[in-house]
Amino acid sequence: MMSNELFDKTTHEGEISYFNKYEIGKELGLLDTAEIDRVVNILVGDGFIANNEVTDSKIRITEEGKNRLENNQI
């Protein structure tokens, strides 16, 4: 799941950072950009990830997403 991948990347970076949603999608085996956008929109709507305000292709995990993953609630 995309939020898990963001959580893992954030853990390795040591801070909340933005990552390219298309690169993460490809790492997860999603090749269709429309499908990646659909998944991201769902996760943004659920409050688990957020888009960068300047560059739409950049996403980050939210505090809510991080907390839910830490408690195995996603």
Secondary structure, DSSP 8 states (H G I E B T S, - for coil): -HHHHHHHHHHHHTS---EEHHHHHHHTT---HHHHHHHHHHHHHTTSEEE-SS-TTEEEE-HHHHHHHHTT--
